[in-house]
Structure formats: structure tokens, C-alpha cells
Amino acid sequence: METVHAADRALALDPSHLDALFTRAKALFHLGQLEEAIQLLLTVVRLDRGHAEGWYVMGNCHYHLGHYEPAIECYRHAIEINPTFVKAWYNKGINYADLNRFEDAIRCYDRCLSSNPSYAAVWNSKGIALTNLDSWEEAVTCFERSLAINPRDASVI
């Protein structure tokens, strides 16, 4: 909560202080105040259309609200700004998977893995998407890769 108060003090001096707006929005996200965070993030990206992190956090807010299509759109903006934004590619894939769009999810996961082949969670998510497409052998390979990277990960299927 102290982060929110510090951001509020900065915003009292300059209501369009980009860093304070973004800091406050992230804090609200972590406090579960997602709608309010989205409103601040809309201001952030309006002030700086190239704010990839702003689009990314807004996508996370939408995801946690169950708004998968708006989340995908936010991640798309983040990726347009920074095509190697691995977390945005991964979260975009998760949203596609939640919409049962597994081929789209796999394309996103593959983009993640091309930048960071040791991202164990992505290998696991790709494996899950492949099981939904009945691509069992490929799925097993993904799960094995995930476990090779992180052998103690009990979440790997």
C-alpha cells in the first residue's frame, strides 16, 4: 500500500507523471484492484503508445478478469512494440489456450522458445496444448524438455 501512497504523492505534483501512473497501476494490479489498474494503464499507454510494459500489465489485468480477447489485444500491442517480449508472447499463448485456440497458443509458445529455449513453463504449456490436439508424442517431448530444465517442477504433467 505504501507504493500506492508514494505514487499518489508524485501524481499530486504532476498528474501525468508516467512513472508514477505506471507504478500505481502495477500496485493496484497486485492488490487485485484490476478495473482501477486498467483505467490508469489506459492513461499510461495514451501518454506513451510505446509503453510495452503498460500494455503487458493491462493484458494481465484483463486475463485475471477473464477477459481473454482484450488481454490478447493488449499483449499484441506489447509485442508490436517489443517483438522479443517473451512474457507477453507466453501470456498471449495462455489466453489463446484458455479460449481453446491451441494452434495459436503453440505459435506463441514457439516464439517464446525461440528467444528463451530454457523457459520450462513454456515447454509445459506447449505440451498441454499439444495434448489438447492429440499430438501425444510431441507433448511428451515438451514435458521431458520442461523436466530437464526444472527437474523438481511438480506441476509438469
Buried (B, 14 or more C-beta within 10 A) or exposed (E): EEBBEBBEEBBEEEEEBBEBBBBBBBBBBEEEBBEBBBBBBEBBBEBBEEBBBBBBBBBBBBBEEEBBEBBBBBBBBBBBBBEEBBBBBBBBBBBBBBBEBBEBBBBBBEBBBEEBEEBBBBBBBBBBBBBBEEBEEBBBBBBEBBBEBBEEEEEBE
